[in-house]
Structures are given as C-alpha cells and as structure tokens.
Amino acid sequence: MKLDRRFLLRGTCQGALAVLGLPFLDCFLDNKGRALAATGRPLPTRFGTYFYGLGLTKQLWIPKKGGKDYDMTIQLKPLEPMRSKVNVFSGLRVPLDDNPNYQHWSGAAAAATGISPTKISEFDSKTIDQQVADSISHGTRFKSVAAAAAGDPKQSYSSLGAANTLPAEASPLALYTRLFGPGFQDPSKGDWKPDPQVMIQQSVLSVVADDRKRVMQDLGAADRARMDQYFSSVRQAELQMAAELQRPDIQAKVTIPDAPQEMICNNALPNLRKSAPLMAKLGALAMATDQTRVFNFSVSEPGSQVFVPGDSLGYHQSTHEEPIDPILGYQPRVAQYNLYMMELFCGFLQEMDAIPEGDGTLLDHSLFFAFTDQSFPKIHAIDGLPILLAGGASGRIKTGYHVLGDGSPVSRVGLTVQKAMGVSLENWGKGTMETKSPFTELLV
C-alpha cells in the first residue's frame, strides 16, 4: 500500500463519516529530516518566552567582545552547555517617551511589546508571544500556554493588551492537567480518535456562528463591538475544538509521563529548582505533541521575591539594601542570585533540547525570548536591559552570538524575533521604540 501525507484514515463516528490524517512518520520526511518529503512543508516552528526578575549584574554578564567568539563571562557561565544555541544582547535602550519609569514594570513591558507602558501592570498592546501566536498557532489545541514556577497564576507576561493578561498554570500538576488531562489524547498512540463530546460542543458553537449575521444586523455600534469581542472568543473556542478533532502531526520522539505529585510552589529557591524543570519538561512535551506552539514561562514576578532559606533579605531586598562592595564594585549577594537565575534558564533550555525531532531537537525548531525587568535594580535602571534568545527557529536565525546593541531600542530584538518566526510586519513598537531595523546579521 502506497502511503503519503494525503493518505487518510476513514471511518464512522456516531454514524457520521470521520476522516483522519496520519502523523509525521519517518517515511514522510525528506532525507534531511527537515520537512515532509511529499510536500516540502517544514516541521512546525515554536515560540516561547522566559521571564526572570531583577536582571543581571552589569560588571559580570556583558562580554567585552561582540560576535561569535565572545568571552564567556561569569554570569553567562551557567549557559556554557547551551552556548552554541543562545544569542546574547547587550547595550539595549528602553526609552520612556515621557511616561514614568514604573518600577519593575517599564523594562519588562517595553521588552514584551516595544512600547513604553502608560500604566503599571498593564501592557499597551498584545505581548510578543500573542503576536507570534496569531501567525503560528492555527490548528493547535491551545493558542498559547503560560506557566509560573513560583506558584502564582498572576505571574504571567502574556497578554492581549491592557488588563487582559492570560493567567499562568501555577503548579506542575495544574499544567499537566491542562495539557494532558481530560480531553488529551496521545497522538503517538494508535488508538487516537476524535472525542465525541467535543464534536457535540463544536456543533453547538457552529449554530451560534451561523446566527451571527442575523444578530449583528439589529445592534448599535457599542453592542456590535461587544458582540465582536464575544464572537472572537467563540471563534477561538471553535478553533481549539477543531484542533481536538484532528490528530496532531508530530515527528518528535516523546513519551507522556504520569501526572506529577502535588508539590510546594513558591519563591524558595529549592522549590523552584524542583518545579521549574518539571514545568519546562511538560511545556516541551506540549509543543512536541503539537498541543501548543507557544509556551510562556516565568520564574518569578518583576521585582523577584526569590529567596534562599535562611537569607533574611532575599533577592529583591538585597538589590536595595546590600552595599556595593568597594573592592569588587558590585553587590556579591545579588550577583549570586543572578547566577541562580541563569542556572534555572539553562535547565529550561536543556529540557527543550532533550527532545529529538527531525534533523535536530525541539529547541532547534523553536525560538525562546528571555527577558527581565531591570538592568540595575538598586536604582531601578532599565537601560542596558539584558536580553537572550535561544533556539534556531528551524534554521531561520543564527545562534551563538553576542550582539552589541550600541544604544539600540530593545524593540529591535522583538522585531528580529517576529521576522524569524514568519510574522508579516515591517515595523514594530511605538514612539521612540518604533523600529524597522531587525538585527539582520542574525536572520537567515
């Protein structure tokens, strides 16, 4: 029997015809393992964000040289195992455009939107992950997923704009339940089939969609706007249900584990060292099985309250109260916390890199944007904000470089990211941060 990607499994479900495509089998891939042999369609490229609070210590993280052979600094040293797959950006500026410097917020919001925020704790537009999700998440079960290692669902930096922040899953068990609990079917198993309950729900929503024109004709402008927002939510639900009725195309070699046990999730470093890698692994599995193509992860809130048991000050308080050592020229306790954050980031990337897929790994077919809220938290400075990118975006971006920003607006990284992810746009940001200049030296 001849098989190709157009071969369909046919059967009946509750008396109705069901048609099912096949997953990414090895025989469908080209000899380079990068695309489907029959159609040339590439494997999906994923995107994610990684947020950590309070930045890094300037004297210890910025390499002296730019380019690929840059010197590995003390605070980048934890990333040494992933060096070849990480890009480091220094010297980036965050113009405020006459807005206040909202402590522990302006830097994070500017990095995520390319806009200096006009309100604290609110984004002035969609965050970068949602911009990308609009382009790449069609056909997945979840448009995007967010997770917070410290156990607070409000520690999410994924937003549709204004107060519309998308809550994070606040424990490994909660994340597992959402991704692999009720409604999940493992696409690597032979017994996958559409969920009849989803089929019923989808038909109900279809009736609502069919009646839309008739309802909208008799409404005023304000009510039409409200109904547009409502139907946008309905359409998103329809897309999710449609995705649940189709077997995901996957090529990664993965095994879905059993549900994790309940665990304590808070700002204590020992607990973060347990929850963060487990949630990273679950996020990686979700992307590998095409449950989502956008995964947002946070280690802490801006103004991080991470602490080591026995430390009376903790991370945030140390940034303000620890004196600068007159010989070293920096705050040694704060510098140690910075290292802990980079160790956690390396662990996150290693989970993404541990899943083989096609000609490389899940990380090779992904792009992760790591950002923070401060460059020097003792005085709430935001110019010089450290930004890191990881992953090759399926060969669309060069990796292993230190890019000297030379006072460039931080939005240039965001534009570079979106170009690499195939988002159709010529400029990004607003005000002084509006830019048409991605870092073209990294784009392939």
C-alpha positions in Angstrom: 0.0 0.0 0.0 1.4 3.4 -1.0 1.4 6.0 1.8 1.9 9.7 1.6 0.7 12.7 3.6 -2.5 12.8 1.6 -3.5 9.3 2.7 -6.5 9.5 5.0 -7.9 7.1 7.6 -11.6 6.8 7.1 -14.3 5.5 9.4 -17.5 6.4 11.1 -18.2 8.1 14.4 -21.8 8.1 15.8 -23.0 7.3 12.2 -21.0 10.1 10.6 -18.0 9.9 8.3 -14.7 10.6 10.1 -11.6 11.3 8.2 -8.2 11.3 9.9 -4.7 12.3 8.6 -1.6 10.5 9.6 1.2 11.8 11.9 4.7 12.7 10.9 6.1 9.3 10.1 9.7 8.9 9.2 8.8 7.8 5.6 7.1 11.2 5.0 10.2 13.2 5.8 12.9 14.3 3.3 16.4 12.8 3.6 17.5 15.8 5.7 14.7 15.2 8.3 13.6 18.9 8.0 10.4 18.7 6.0 7.8 16.4 4.6 9.2 14.6 1.6 6.0 14.7 -0.4 5.1 18.3 0.1 8.2 20.0 1.4 6.2 21.5 4.2 8.5 22.2 7.1 8.1 20.9 10.6 6.4 23.5 12.8 8.5 26.2 14.5 7.6 27.0 18.1 8.0 30.1 20.1 8.2 30.9 23.8 9.1 33.5 26.4 11.1 33.1 29.6 10.8 35.8 32.3 13.1 36.2 35.3 13.1 39.2 37.6 15.8 41.7 38.5 18.2 41.3 35.6 21.9 40.6 35.9 25.0 42.4 37.3 26.5 44.6 34.5 30.1 44.1 35.5 29.6 40.3 35.4 27.4 39.5 32.4 28.4 41.7 29.5 31.1 40.2 27.3 33.9 42.5 26.1 33.7 41.3 22.5 30.8 41.0 20.1 30.3 38.3 17.6 30.6 34.5 17.8 33.9 34.3 19.6 32.8 36.5 22.6 34.3 35.9 26.0 32.1 33.8 28.3 31.5 36.0 31.4 30.9 34.9 35.0 27.2 35.3 34.9 26.8 33.7 31.4 28.9 30.7 32.5 25.9 28.7 33.6 24.7 28.8 30.0 28.0 27.3 28.7 26.4 23.9 27.8 23.9 25.8 25.6 26.2 28.5 24.3 26.0 27.4 20.7 22.2 27.8 20.7 22.0 31.1 22.6 22.3 34.7 21.5 23.2 37.5 24.0 22.1 41.1 23.5 23.7 44.0 25.5 23.6 47.7 25.2 19.9 48.0 24.6 18.0 51.1 25.5 14.4 51.5 26.9 13.1 55.0 26.1 10.3 56.1 28.3 8.7 58.7 25.9 7.7 61.0 28.8 6.0 58.1 30.7 7.0 57.3 34.3 9.6 54.7 34.9 7.2 52.2 36.6 9.5 50.3 39.0 9.9 46.7 38.0 7.4 47.1 35.1 8.6 49.5 32.4 11.5 47.4 31.3 9.5 44.2 31.2 6.6 45.7 29.4 8.8 47.5 26.8 10.7 44.3 26.0 7.5 42.4 25.6 5.6 45.0 23.5 8.0 47.5 22.1 6.0 50.2 23.9 6.8 52.2 27.0 3.8 51.4 29.2 1.4 54.1 30.2 0.1 52.2 33.2 1.7 50.0 35.8 1.0 46.2 35.5 -0.7 46.7 32.1 0.6 46.2 28.6 -0.3 48.8 26.0 -0.7 46.2 23.3 -0.5 42.4 22.7 2.7 40.9 24.0 5.1 39.5 21.6 4.1 35.9 22.2 0.5 36.7 21.2 1.7 38.5 18.1 3.6 35.4 17.1 0.7 33.0 18.2 -1.6 34.8 15.8 0.7 33.6 13.0 1.7 30.1 14.0 -0.9 28.6 16.3 -3.6 27.7 13.8 -4.6 24.1 14.2 -3.2 23.6 17.7 -5.3 22.7 20.7 -4.2 25.7 22.7 -3.2 29.0 21.0 -0.7 29.5 23.8 0.1 28.2 27.3 1.6 30.0 30.3 3.2 28.5 33.4 4.6 30.1 36.6 7.2 28.1 38.5 6.7 30.1 41.7 3.0 29.1 42.1 1.2 32.4 41.3 -1.1 32.4 38.3 -0.7 36.2 38.1 2.9 35.8 37.2 2.2 35.7 33.5 3.6 38.1 31.0 1.4 37.0 28.2 -1.4 39.5 27.4 -3.9 40.5 24.8 -3.3 44.1 25.9 -4.5 46.3 28.8 -5.7 44.2 31.7 -6.3 41.1 29.5 -3.4 39.1 30.9 -3.6 35.4 30.3 -3.3 33.5 33.6 -0.5 31.0 34.1 -0.8 27.4 35.3 0.7 27.7 38.9 2.0 24.1 39.5 3.3 21.2 37.6 0.2 19.3 38.3 -2.1 22.1 37.1 0.0 22.4 33.9 -0.1 18.6 33.4 -3.9 18.5 33.9 -4.5 21.3 31.4 -2.2 19.8 28.8 -2.5 16.0 29.3 -5.6 15.6 31.5 -9.2 15.4 30.3 -9.5 16.0 26.6 -5.9 15.0 25.8 -5.2 12.0 23.5 -1.6 11.0 22.9 -1.1 11.4 19.1 1.8 8.9 19.2 -0.6 6.1 20.2 -2.5 4.0 17.7 -5.9 4.3 19.4 -6.3 8.1 18.8 -9.8 9.1 17.8 -12.0 12.3 18.0 -13.7 12.9 21.3 -17.5 12.7 20.7 -18.2 15.2 23.4 -16.0 17.8 21.6 -18.0 17.0 18.4 -21.2 17.8 20.2 -19.8 21.1 21.6 -18.5 22.1 18.3 -21.9 21.7 16.6 -23.4 23.9 19.2 -20.9 26.6 18.6 -21.4 26.3 14.8 -25.1 27.2 15.3 -24.0 30.3 17.2 -21.7 31.3 14.5 -24.3 30.7 11.8 -26.7 33.1 13.5 -24.1 35.8 13.9 -25.2 37.9 10.8 -28.8 38.0 11.9 -28.0 39.1 15.4 -25.5 41.7 14.4 -27.9 43.5 12.0 -30.1 44.9 14.7 -27.4 46.2 17.1 -25.9 49.6 17.7 -22.2 50.4 17.4 -21.3 49.8 21.0 -23.2 46.5 21.2 -21.7 45.4 17.9 -18.2 46.0 19.4 -19.1 43.9 22.4 -20.5 41.2 20.2 -17.4 41.2 18.0 -15.3 40.6 21.1 -17.7 37.8 22.2 -17.6 36.1 18.8 -13.8 36.4 18.7 -13.8 34.3 21.9 -16.3 31.9 20.3 -14.1 31.6 17.2 -11.1 30.8 19.4 -13.1 28.1 21.1 -14.1 26.7 17.8 -10.5 26.6 16.6 -9.5 24.8 19.8 -12.3 22.2 19.3 -11.5 21.8 15.6 -7.9 21.0 16.6 -9.1 18.5 19.2 -10.9 16.7 16.4 -7.8 16.2 14.3 -4.8 14.0 15.1 -1.8 16.3 15.6 1.0 15.8 13.1 4.1 15.0 15.2 7.6 13.7 14.5 9.3 14.2 17.9 10.0 11.0 19.8 8.3 11.5 23.2 6.6 9.6 25.9 3.9 11.3 28.1 4.7 10.7 31.7 2.3 10.0 34.5 0.8 13.1 36.3 3.2 14.7 38.8 2.5 14.8 42.5 1.3 17.9 44.2 4.3 20.0 45.3 5.0 23.2 47.1 5.4 26.0 44.5 6.7 29.3 45.9 9.7 31.7 45.7 12.0 29.5 47.8 14.9 28.6 45.5 14.9 24.8 46.5 11.3 24.6 45.4 11.9 26.5 42.2 14.7 24.0 41.4 12.1 21.3 41.5 9.1 23.0 39.9 10.9 24.9 37.1 12.5 21.9 35.2 9.4 19.8 35.6 7.2 22.5 34.1 9.7 23.1 31.4 9.6 19.4 30.5 5.8 19.5 30.3 5.9 22.6 28.1 8.4 20.9 25.9 6.1 17.8 25.6 3.1 20.0 24.8 5.0 21.6 21.9 6.4 18.3 20.7 2.9 16.8 20.5 1.5 20.0 18.9 -0.9 20.8 21.8 0.5 24.3 21.5 3.3 26.1 19.6 3.6 29.0 22.1 4.8 28.4 25.6 5.4 31.2 28.1 7.3 30.6 31.3 8.1 32.7 34.4 10.5 32.0 37.2 9.3 35.0 39.2 7.5 38.3 39.2 9.2 41.6 38.3 11.0 42.7 41.4 11.6 39.0 42.2 10.9 37.7 45.7 13.0 34.6 45.2 14.9 33.7 48.4 17.3 31.2 49.8 16.1 29.7 53.1 18.0 31.4 55.9 18.6 34.6 53.9 16.8 37.3 55.9 16.8 39.7 52.9 16.1 37.6 49.9 16.7 38.6 46.3 14.6 41.8 45.9 15.5 43.3 49.3 19.2 42.5 48.7 19.2 44.6 45.5 18.3 47.6 47.5 19.9 47.1 50.9 23.2 45.2 50.1 26.0 47.7 49.8 28.2 47.7 46.7 31.5 46.1 47.7 34.2 48.8 47.4 36.7 46.3 46.0 34.5 44.2 43.8 32.4 47.1 42.6 29.2 45.2 42.7 26.8 43.5 45.2 28.1 40.0 45.8 24.9 38.6 47.3 22.8 39.9 44.4 25.4 38.5 41.9 24.9 35.1 43.4 21.1 35.3 42.9 21.7 36.3 39.3 23.7 33.1 38.9 20.8 31.1 40.3 18.5 32.6 37.6 20.9 31.7 34.8 21.2 28.2 36.1 17.4 27.8 36.0 17.3 29.2 32.5 20.0 26.7 31.4 17.9 23.9 32.9 14.8 25.2 31.0 16.7 25.1 27.7 18.1 21.7 28.3 14.6 20.3 28.6 13.8 21.8 25.2 17.0 20.4 23.8 16.4 16.9 25.2 13.6 16.0 22.7 14.9 14.7 19.4 13.0 15.9 16.4 13.8 15.6 12.7 17.3 16.8 12.0 17.8 18.2 15.5 15.9 18.9 18.7 12.8 20.7 19.7 15.0 23.6 20.7 16.4 23.7 17.2 12.9 24.1 15.9 12.0 26.8 18.4 12.9 30.3 19.4 12.7 31.5 23.1 12.8 35.1 24.1 14.2 35.6 27.6 13.7 39.0 29.2 13.6 40.8 32.6 12.6 44.0 34.2 15.7 45.8 35.3 19.3 46.4 34.3 20.4 47.7 37.7 17.6 47.2 40.3 19.3 49.1 43.1 18.2 52.3 41.3 15.5 50.8 39.1 17.5 51.4 35.9 16.3 49.9 32.7 18.7 51.0 30.0 21.1 48.1 29.3 18.4 45.5 29.9 19.8 42.0 29.3 18.0 40.1 26.6 18.7 36.5 25.5 17.4 34.4 22.6 17.7 30.7 22.4 17.0 28.2 19.6 17.4 28.3 15.9 13.8 28.8 14.8 14.1 25.9 12.3 17.2 27.4 10.8 15.8 30.9 10.4 18.2 32.5 12.9 21.9 32.2 13.6 22.9 31.3 17.1 25.9 31.6 19.4 26.5 35.4 19.1 26.9 38.3 21.4 25.2 41.3 19.7 26.3 44.8 20.8 23.2 46.9 20.9 25.1 50.2 20.9 22.1 52.1 22.4 19.5 50.4 20.1 15.9 50.3 21.3 15.1 47.0 22.9 12.3 46.6 20.3 14.9 45.7 17.7 15.1 42.3 19.3 11.3 41.9 19.2 11.2 42.8 15.5 14.0 40.3 14.9 12.1 37.6 16.7 9.0 38.2 14.7 10.8 38.2 11.4 12.4 34.9 12.3 9.0 33.5 13.2 7.5 34.5 9.9 5.2 37.2 11.2 4.3 39.6 8.4 5.3 43.1 9.6 7.7 45.9 8.5 8.0 47.7 11.8 7.3 47.1 15.5 6.9 49.2 18.6 5.6 52.7 19.2 7.1 56.1 19.8 10.9 56.2 20.2 10.9 52.4 20.2 9.2 52.0 16.9 11.8 50.3 14.6 12.1 49.0 11.1 15.6 47.6 11.8 15.8 44.0 12.9 19.3 42.5 13.7 19.6 41.3 10.1 23.0 39.8 10.8 21.2 37.1 12.8 18.5 36.4 10.2 18.9 33.6 7.7 
